[in-house]
């Protein structure tokens, strides 16, 4: 998973937990420790939450 994560990082993918790799372009929101994508909630692991929020903020800042 780490190898794939590294290859896709330049395409705005981020691993929010042990088994989920997602494209930040499809994030609809963040609520109660979960990321919402297409109406589905994926848990953001505590260990990755800070980095995830930083990456999402950077992505959204650059997308505007």
N, C-alpha and C positions, 0 to 999 in steps of 0.2 A: 504494500500500500504506500509506503514511504517513497518508493521509486516513482510510482505513478503521480503521487502528490507533487514531487519535485518537477516532473515533466509538465504538469498542467498548471503550475503556479503562475506562469507568464500569461495564461489565459483566464486569470481571475478565479481559479478554483481554490478552495480552502477546505481542509478537513476539520469539521466541527466536533467530531468525536471519533472513537476508535474505528468505526465502520462506515462513516458517511463522509463523502467528498462531494462538495456542491459548488456550483457556479454562482458567484456573488451577484451576477446579473439577474438571477431569478429569485433573490431573497425579497419576500414581501414585507417582512417585519421581524422583530425580535420581541418575545414576550415570555416572562416567567422562566428565564433560563433556556428557552427554546427558540430556534430559528424557524420561521414560517416560510415554506416554499410551496406554492400552488395549493394552499389550504392545508398542507400537511405540516405537522410539528416535528422537528428533529431536535433532540436534546443537544445542547452545547456542553461539552464536558467542562468541569471546573478548571482543569489544567489548561484548556484552550480558550476559555472565554475572553480573557483580556486581549490576547493576540487576534482572536476572531473579530472582536469589536473594533480593534485598531484597523485591521484589514478592510472591514466593511466600511468604516468611516472614510478611509483613504480612497476606496473604490468609489463611494458615492460622491466624495468631493471632486474626484477627477471626472466623473460622469456628467457633472453639471456644466 
